[in-house]
């Protein structure tokens, strides 16, 4: 694209992207336990109220809990990929490296906050396949208008400080299926000042603003949170704010009620310190009535707290948060030695939410594995993905089910569902190795008696 087309395209897509950026910032605040109650303005009507001094603002990190719960449930054990060739599978595992589990977790958290997460891959100067999670707020996608919504290109926008001048620039990278173009402008200027930015090294041309790749596709992969590309905070934000307000108000009332306010009528002295000393020492206070209508004396002011109503509201709100947030309430501790069916019921809502994310993420991981195969120059037509959930299970019950399935289902399926097996391929190799050792030992034992294995002898 030429510079004028780039300017028009950025202006066209930036407006719609601004809503995603603002929503993502709010979700990320709630994920870090910085809820809206912290920014709530002070109630000026209560400033002159002597009974109201406390202003506690307690955040309850339900959103962070639900997001981490989903990420741990899905990606404590990252997905396994099988392209039909053990040799290629091994190479793919080597390319993914040790970081893959963390990348999966970060993709899940970003998608939960922004509704969509982005994975970028590239080839390093040393010819190595690299990949990283990109902040969703930086990525502006360009989709096709057809029903398949193919990704035509991606604008990556971020700020960068020039180390020589100290000025801050807005950087725009445009990626498509052929390469990348870089542009930048001063942070304080308009889009009309956008110019080409030579950020890539090229021999013998030196620094240029264009970079080519041979992936054949845009090297950015979207990972949707669900079918409507919506973050997890949307369904629970109102309930979380309600819980914060009620809980903080309850704390304020408990703190204010501890302060006893004395109301004096007809007190002889003007020194309040003397009043407190007299009250502490003699347990009495002298007052004077100057007429029959003058009611001298001492009384106190206090606050009545509707404890039961607030307690009930907090319980109702908490249940609504975990129901609409589709999570597992950690306060449910009464399952004991529950059966597998009861435990699955406890995780039913979380499984529904995880299933929606898995459906979308499978598409992204499929594209990612194909990109790795393209780098390895390997063929991978069909990709099998194995996902593992991390949840409380009844291992003895699962093991009994596997034991009773021999002869009905394949050994590979049984091993994949056995609670003690984490890597099916490795376990099958271990079983094969053990059988070979047993066969060798038996062969040596039978040979000691001069009887070849497989021969029958008549008694």
C-alpha positions in Angstrom: 0.0 0.0 0.0 1.1 3.6 -0.6 1.3 6.1 2.2 -2.1 7.7 1.3 -3.9 4.4 1.2 -2.4 3.5 4.6 -3.6 6.7 6.1 -7.1 6.2 4.9 -7.2 2.6 6.0 -5.9 3.4 9.5 -8.5 6.2 9.9 -11.2 3.8 8.7 -10.5 1.0 11.2 -9.2 2.9 14.2 -12.6 4.2 15.2 -14.1 0.8 15.6 -11.0 -0.5 17.3 -11.2 2.3 20.0 -14.2 0.6 21.6 -12.3 -2.7 22.0 -9.4 -0.8 23.5 -11.5 0.9 26.1 -13.4 -2.3 27.0 -10.1 -4.2 27.3 -8.6 -1.6 29.6 -11.6 -1.9 31.9 -11.4 -5.8 31.9 -7.6 -5.7 32.6 -8.2 -3.3 35.5 -10.7 -5.7 37.0 -8.4 -8.6 36.3 -5.7 -6.8 38.4 -8.3 -6.2 41.2 -8.6 -2.4 40.4 -12.4 -2.2 40.2 -14.5 0.9 39.6 -15.2 1.4 43.3 -11.7 2.7 43.7 -12.5 5.6 41.3 -15.9 6.2 42.8 -16.3 10.0 43.7 -16.7 11.0 47.3 -20.3 11.5 48.4 -20.3 15.2 49.4 -23.7 14.8 51.2 -21.9 12.7 53.8 -19.0 15.1 54.5 -21.0 17.0 57.1 -22.6 14.0 58.7 -20.8 13.3 62.0 -21.9 9.6 61.9 -20.2 9.0 58.6 -16.4 9.1 58.6 -15.2 5.8 57.1 -14.6 5.5 53.4 -13.4 2.0 52.8 -13.3 0.8 49.2 -12.8 -3.0 49.0 -12.3 -4.7 45.7 -13.4 -8.3 45.2 -11.4 -9.9 42.4 -14.1 -12.2 41.0 -13.1 -11.5 37.4 -9.5 -12.4 38.0 -10.6 -15.6 39.8 -12.9 -16.7 37.0 -10.4 -15.9 34.3 -7.5 -17.7 36.1 -9.9 -20.6 36.8 -10.6 -21.0 33.1 -7.0 -20.7 32.1 -5.8 -23.2 34.6 -8.7 -25.6 33.7 -7.8 -25.5 30.0 -4.0 -24.9 29.8 -2.3 -26.3 32.9 -1.6 -29.2 30.5 -1.3 -27.6 27.0 -2.8 -29.2 23.9 -0.9 -32.0 22.2 -0.7 -32.1 18.4 -0.4 -35.1 16.1 0.1 -34.7 12.3 0.4 -38.4 11.6 4.2 -38.5 11.6 6.2 -39.2 14.8 9.3 -37.5 13.3 7.3 -34.4 12.4 5.6 -34.4 15.8 8.9 -34.4 17.5 10.2 -31.5 15.4 7.0 -29.5 16.2 7.5 -30.1 19.9 11.0 -28.8 19.6 9.9 -25.6 17.8 7.2 -25.0 20.4 9.7 -25.3 23.2 9.2 -24.8 26.9 7.3 -21.5 26.5 4.3 -23.0 24.8 2.4 -23.7 28.0 2.8 -20.1 29.1 1.8 -18.8 25.7 -1.4 -20.8 25.8 -2.2 -19.4 29.3 -1.5 -15.8 28.1 -3.7 -16.3 25.0 -6.6 -17.5 27.2 -6.3 -14.5 29.6 -6.0 -12.0 26.7 -9.1 -13.5 25.0 -11.0 -13.5 28.3 -10.3 -9.8 28.8 -10.5 -8.5 25.2 -12.7 -11.1 23.5 -9.9 -11.9 21.1 -6.2 -12.8 21.5 -3.4 -12.6 18.9 -0.4 -14.8 18.2 2.4 -13.5 16.0 5.1 -15.7 14.4 8.2 -14.8 12.4 11.6 -16.0 11.4 14.5 -14.6 13.3 17.8 -13.3 11.9 19.3 -16.7 12.7 16.6 -18.6 10.8 14.7 -19.8 13.8 10.9 -19.9 14.1 9.7 -17.5 16.8 6.3 -16.7 18.1 4.8 -14.4 20.8 1.5 -13.2 22.2 0.6 -9.6 21.1 -1.4 -7.2 23.2 -4.9 -7.3 21.8 -5.1 -3.5 22.1 -2.3 -3.2 19.6 -3.9 -5.3 16.8 -6.3 -3.8 14.3 -7.5 -6.6 11.9 -8.6 -6.2 8.3 -11.2 -8.9 7.4 -12.6 -9.8 4.1 -16.3 -9.0 3.4 -17.3 -12.6 2.4 -18.9 -15.2 4.7 -15.6 -16.8 5.6 -14.2 -13.6 7.0 -10.6 -14.2 5.9 -7.9 -12.2 7.5 -6.5 -9.9 4.8 -4.1 -7.9 6.9 -3.2 -6.6 10.3 -2.2 -3.2 11.6 -0.1 -3.4 14.7 0.0 -0.1 16.5 2.2 0.8 19.5 4.2 3.7 20.9 8.0 3.9 21.0 10.4 6.5 22.3 13.3 7.6 20.1 16.4 7.1 22.1 18.3 9.9 20.3 15.7 12.6 20.5 13.5 11.5 23.4 10.4 12.0 21.4 7.5 9.5 21.5 6.2 8.1 18.2 3.2 6.1 17.2 4.4 3.1 15.1 2.1 1.4 12.6 3.1 -2.0 11.1 0.9 -3.3 8.3 1.2 -7.1 7.8 -0.3 -9.1 4.9 0.4 -12.4 3.2 3.5 -11.1 1.5 5.3 -8.9 4.0 5.3 -5.9 6.3 5.4 -2.1 5.9 6.3 0.2 8.8 5.1 3.8 9.3 5.3 6.3 12.2 4.3 9.7 13.3 4.9 11.9 16.3 2.5 11.1 19.1 1.3 14.7 19.2 0.5 15.0 15.5 -2.4 13.9 13.3 -2.6 11.0 11.0 -1.8 13.3 8.1 1.8 13.4 9.3 2.2 9.6 9.0 5.5 8.8 7.1 7.4 5.7 6.2 9.6 4.3 9.0 12.8 2.4 8.0 13.0 0.0 10.9 14.2 -3.1 9.0 17.8 -4.0 8.1 18.4 -5.2 4.5 21.6 -6.0 2.8 22.9 -4.1 0.8 20.1 -1.5 1.0 20.6 -0.7 4.6 17.5 0.3 6.6 14.2 0.1 4.8 10.5 0.2 5.8 9.5 -3.1 4.0 10.0 -6.7 5.1 9.1 -9.8 3.0 8.2 -13.2 4.2 7.2 -16.5 2.5 4.5 -17.8 4.9 1.8 -17.2 2.2 -0.6 -16.0 5.0 -0.8 -13.1 7.4 1.6 -14.2 10.3 -1.0 -13.2 12.9 -3.5 -15.8 14.2 -6.7 -14.7 16.0 -7.9 -16.7 19.0 -11.6 -15.9 19.8 -12.9 -16.1 23.3 -16.3 -17.3 22.1 -18.6 -17.2 19.1 -19.5 -13.6 19.7 -15.9 -12.4 20.4 -16.9 -11.0 23.8 -14.9 -10.8 27.0 -15.8 -12.5 30.2 -16.3 -9.3 32.2 -19.4 -8.3 30.3 -21.7 -10.8 32.0 -20.6 -10.1 35.6 -19.5 -6.5 35.8 -22.8 -5.2 37.2 -22.9 -7.9 39.9 -19.2 -7.4 40.8 -19.8 -3.6 41.3 -22.9 -4.4 43.4 -21.0 -6.7 45.6 -18.1 -4.2 46.0 -20.6 -1.4 46.9 -22.6 -3.5 49.4 -19.5 -5.0 51.0 -17.7 -1.7 51.3 -20.8 0.0 52.7 -21.1 -2.8 55.3 -17.4 -2.3 56.3 -18.0 1.4 56.6 -21.0 1.0 58.8 -19.1 -1.4 61.1 -16.3 1.0 61.4 -18.5 4.1 62.0 -20.7 2.3 64.6 -17.6 1.8 66.9 -17.4 5.6 67.3 -19.8 6.7 70.1 -21.1 10.2 69.6 -22.2 11.9 72.9 -25.1 14.5 72.8 -24.8 16.9 75.8 -27.5 19.1 77.1 -27.0 21.6 79.9 -23.4 20.6 80.6 -21.8 22.9 83.3 -18.3 23.1 81.8 -17.1 24.1 78.3 -14.1 21.8 78.3 -14.9 18.6 76.6 -11.6 17.1 77.9 -12.9 17.6 81.4 -16.2 15.9 80.4 -14.3 12.8 79.2 -12.2 12.6 82.3 -15.2 13.1 84.5 -17.1 10.4 82.7 -14.1 8.0 82.9 -13.3 8.6 86.6 -16.8 9.0 88.1 -19.0 7.3 85.5 -21.3 10.3 85.8 -21.7 13.8 84.2 -23.0 16.9 85.9 -25.7 18.8 84.0 -27.9 21.7 84.9 -31.5 22.4 84.0 -32.5 26.1 84.0 -36.2 25.5 83.4 -38.9 22.8 83.4 -38.8 22.6 79.7 -35.0 22.4 79.5 -34.1 18.7 79.3 -30.5 18.5 80.4 -28.7 15.2 80.1 -26.5 12.9 78.1 -27.4 10.7 75.2 -25.6 8.9 72.4 -26.1 8.5 68.6 -25.6 5.2 66.9 -26.2 3.5 63.5 -28.6 0.7 62.9 -27.1 -1.9 60.5 -29.5 -4.2 58.5 -27.2 -7.2 58.8 -29.5 -9.9 57.6 -30.6 -8.0 54.5 -27.0 -7.2 53.5 -25.8 -10.8 54.2 -28.6 -12.2 52.0 -27.9 -9.7 49.2 -24.2 -10.6 49.2 -25.0 -14.3 49.0 -27.4 -13.8 46.1 -24.9 -11.5 44.3 -22.1 -14.0 44.8 -24.2 -16.9 43.3 -25.2 -14.7 40.4 -21.5 -13.9 39.7 -20.5 -17.5 39.5 -23.6 -18.5 37.5 -23.3 -15.8 34.9 -19.5 -16.0 34.9 -19.8 -19.8 34.4 -17.3 -20.7 37.0 -16.8 -22.9 40.1 -17.5 -21.2 43.5 -14.5 -22.2 45.7 -16.8 -22.0 48.8 -18.5 -25.2 47.7 -16.6 -27.6 50.0 -19.3 -30.2 50.8 -18.6 -32.7 48.0 -16.4 -35.1 50.1 -15.8 -38.4 48.3 -18.1 -37.5 45.5 -18.6 -39.7 42.4 -17.3 -38.7 39.0 -20.8 -37.6 38.0 -21.1 -35.2 41.0 -17.7 -33.7 40.3 -18.6 -33.2 36.6 -21.8 -31.5 37.6 -19.7 -29.1 39.8 -17.7 -28.2 36.7 -20.6 -28.1 34.3 -20.8 -24.3 33.8 -17.0 -24.0 33.5 -17.0 -26.8 31.0 -19.6 -25.0 28.8 -17.5 -21.9 28.8 -14.3 -23.8 28.2 -16.0 -25.7 25.3 -16.8 -22.4 23.5 -13.2 -21.2 23.8 -11.8 -24.6 22.8 -13.9 -24.6 19.6 -12.4 -21.2 18.6 -8.9 -22.0 19.8 -8.7 -25.2 17.8 -8.9 -23.2 14.6 -6.1 -20.9 15.7 -3.9 -23.8 16.9 -4.5 -25.6 13.6 -3.3 -22.5 11.6 -0.3 -22.3 14.0 0.8 -25.9 13.5 0.5 -25.5 9.7 2.7 -22.5 9.9 5.3 -24.5 11.8 5.0 -27.3 9.3 5.5 -24.8 6.5 8.7 -23.7 8.2 9.8 -27.3 8.7 8.9 -28.1 5.0 6.8 -30.9 6.3 3.4 -32.1 5.2 0.5 -32.0 7.7 -2.9 -32.4 6.1 -4.8 -33.7 9.1 -4.0 -32.3 12.6 -5.3 -34.1 15.7 -5.5 -32.0 18.8 -5.7 -33.6 22.3 -6.9 -31.3 25.0 -6.6 -32.1 28.7 -8.8 -30.6 31.5 -7.3 -29.9 34.9 -10.0 -30.5 37.5 -10.8 -32.5 40.6 -11.6 -36.0 39.6 -12.3 -39.4 41.2 -9.2 -41.2 40.1 -10.2 -44.6 41.4 -13.5 -44.5 39.6 -11.8 -43.4 36.3 -9.2 -46.2 36.7 -12.0 -48.8 37.2 -13.7 -47.6 34.0 -10.5 -47.9 32.1 -9.9 -51.4 33.5 -13.3 -52.5 32.4 -12.9 -51.1 28.9 -10.1 -53.5 27.8 -11.3 -55.5 24.8 -14.0 -52.9 24.0 -12.0 -49.8 23.0 -8.5 -49.5 21.8 -5.5 -49.4 24.2 -4.7 -45.9 23.0 -8.1 -44.6 23.9 -7.9 -46.3 27.3 -4.5 -44.8 28.0 -5.7 -41.3 26.9 -8.4 -41.4 29.6 -6.4 -43.1 32.4 -5.8 -40.7 35.3 -2.1 -41.7 35.6 -1.2 -41.1 32.0 -0.1 -37.7 30.8 1.6 -38.5 27.5 -0.1 -41.3 25.6 2.7 -41.7 23.0 5.4 -41.9 25.7 3.3 -44.4 27.7 2.8 -46.6 24.7 6.5 -46.6 24.1 7.1 -47.6 27.8 4.6 -50.4 27.5 6.3 -51.7 24.3 9.7 -51.5 26.0 8.5 -53.4 29.1 6.9 -56.1 26.9 10.2 -56.4 24.9 12.1 -56.8 28.2 9.7 -59.4 29.5 9.9 -61.3 26.1 13.7 -61.3 26.3 13.7 -62.5 29.9 11.3 -65.3 29.1 13.3 -66.2 26.0 16.5 -66.5 28.1 14.6 -68.6 30.7 13.1 -71.0 28.2 16.4 -71.3 26.4 18.1 -72.5 29.6 16.0 -75.7 29.4 16.6 -76.2 25.7 13.0 -75.4 24.7 12.5 -72.9 21.9 9.7 -70.5 22.5 6.5 -71.5 20.7 7.2 -75.3 20.6 4.9 -77.6 22.4 6.2 -80.7 24.2 4.2 -83.8 25.0 4.4 -85.1 28.5 
